[in-house]
Amino acid sequence: MKTIPIQLPETVFSSLRRNPEEFVQEMRIAAAVKWYELGDISQNKAAEIAGLTRAEFINALSRYRVDFIQYTAEELAEEMSNVD
């Protein structure tokens, strides 16, 4: 695993009522949710980035009000054509 140091103002922790470790974990989840929502990464990759199981990540999507199924119209049409 790669460690990437970032600098944040001390005030960000208190504004979200999180200690630094909780803040970093929530930041990982928020980034993974957004990248998944934008279609940049898969659900499995997003869960990995967030440090969650796939089931936990789906719950996080719900908390952020993001649909857990992200299909384009073309992908949905393709999936539907494969249904017997």
Secondary structure, DSSP 8 states (H G I E B T S, - for coil): ---------THHHHHTT--HHHHHHHHHHHHHHHHHHTTSS-HHHHHHHHT--HHHHHHHHHHTT--S----HHHHHHHHHT--
